[in-house]
């Protein structure tokens, strides 16, 4: 039984790829026995972070940064809950990048990384009352309130173009 590669975010050599695959297998085992707080290694998530930061997203890595930003922000804000999972890579991150080509768009772009920035993600989810934890997900906020939310079940199985169109419709209504 061979190892299944976890996406195409490989910028390292074969030794690092083996490490990442072994890490993912170990993490799945720990999750299966109830240990949930083991973050992913930074070398695995760095390219996934860059997918959003290179199009203008600001990362919030601590609970304090989330509170300081979301607790006071009144402008139209998008919060992307980033994730290692395939639907984030194949759909969510490309979709938000495509959606920003719209005339109307959020003034503030923020992201937290589920499975990596654990406290920041937990704190961001406190601002999403009425929505269960979901990663990846995309929240559009205005004056500190959610006006539109795209949860994982609305991302899985959809193309980035479909998700981007849904986001553009929300931008046209709320931005």
Residue pairs with C-beta under 8 A, 6 or more apart in sequence:
3 21
3 25
5 17
5 21
6 20
6 21
6 24
6 84
6 86
7 86
7 89
8 89
9 44
9 47
9 48
9 89
10 17
10 20
11 47
12 20
12 43
16 43
19 41
20 41
20 43
20 44
23 40
23 41
23 44
27 38
27 40
30 36
30 38
37 118
39 115
39 116
39 117
39 118
40 84
40 115
40 116
42 116
44 84
45 84
45 113
45 115
45 116
48 82
48 84
48 88
48 89
48 93
48 113
49 59
49 82
49 111
49 113
51 89
51 93
51 94
51 97
52 59
52 80
52 82
52 93
52 96
52 97
52 109
52 111
53 59
53 111
55 96
55 97
55 100
55 109
56 100
56 109
57 80
57 96
57 109
57 110
57 111
58 69
58 108
58 109
58 110
58 111
59 110
59 111
59 112
59 113
59 117
60 66
60 69
60 110
60 111
60 112
60 117
60 120
60 124
61 112
61 113
61 117
61 120
62 117
62 119
62 120
63 119
63 120
63 122
63 123
65 120
66 112
66 120
66 123
66 124
66 127
67 123
69 110
70 77
70 79
70 110
70 124
70 127
70 141
70 144
71 144
73 108
73 141
73 144
74 143
74 144
75 106
75 107
75 108
75 142
76 106
76 107
76 108
76 140
76 141
76 142
76 174
76 175
77 106
77 107
77 108
77 109
77 110
77 140
77 141
77 142
78 96
78 106
78 108
78 109
78 110
78 138
78 139
78 140
78 141
79 110
79 111
79 112
79 124
79 127
79 138
79 139
79 141
80 92
80 93
80 96
80 109
80 110
80 111
80 112
80 136
80 137
80 138
81 111
81 112
81 114
81 121
81 124
81 125
81 134
81 135
81 136
81 137
81 138
81 139
82 88
82 92
82 93
82 111
82 112
82 113
82 114
82 135
82 136
83 92
83 113
83 114
83 115
83 135
83 136
84 115
84 116
85 135
85 136
87 136
87 152
87 155
87 156
87 157
88 135
88 136
88 155
90 160
91 155
91 156
91 158
91 159
91 160
91 163
92 136
92 137
92 138
92 155
92 160
92 163
93 136
94 160
94 164
95 155
95 160
95 161
95 162
95 163
95 164
95 167
96 138
96 164
96 167
98 160
98 161
98 164
99 105
99 163
99 164
99 167
99 168
99 171
100 109
102 167
102 168
102 171
102 172
104 168
104 171
104 172
104 175
105 171
105 175
106 140
106 171
106 175
107 175
112 120
112 121
112 124
113 120
113 121
114 121
114 135
114 136
115 121
115 135
121 135
125 131
125 133
127 139
127 141
127 144
127 146
128 137
128 139
128 146
128 149
129 146
130 146
131 137
131 139
131 146
131 149
131 151
132 151
134 151
134 152
134 153
135 152
136 152
136 155
137 149
137 150
137 151
137 152
137 155
138 149
138 150
138 155
138 167
139 146
139 148
139 149
140 146
140 147
140 148
140 149
140 167
140 170
140 171
140 174
141 147
142 174
147 170
147 173
147 174
148 170
148 173
148 174
150 163
150 166
150 167
154 163
154 166
155 163
